[in-house]
Amino acid sequence: MPEEVLFKSESGQSRGEIAALLRRVADNLENGDAITLKSGSESVTLDPPARPTFEVKAEREGPANGPGELSIEFELEWDEDGSDGGGGNGPLEIE
């Protein structure tokens, strides 16, 4: 299935700034509100259903024998027709 990027933002930020953004997303999810992403003149508003699929990935990119780049990716997925996300492989814990 082809992918269309509706919005993208990438910038260096402090841990505190990132936490505040994630907290805002968490608050909107908890309250059942839509999530609006804005950067400069670009913006998109998405309204996740009550039970989207939540995907978390930890990755390392780079050469096998040298330093690479580490990342943690958080993704919410759902069908555009409004149905809730699919299955999964068990409950997630974050410590």
ABEGO torsion letter per residue (X at the ends): XBBBBABBBBBBBBAAAAAAAAAAAAAAAAAGBBBBBBBEABBBBBBBBABBBBBBBBBBBEBAABBBBBBBBBBBBBBAAGBBBBBEAEBBBBX
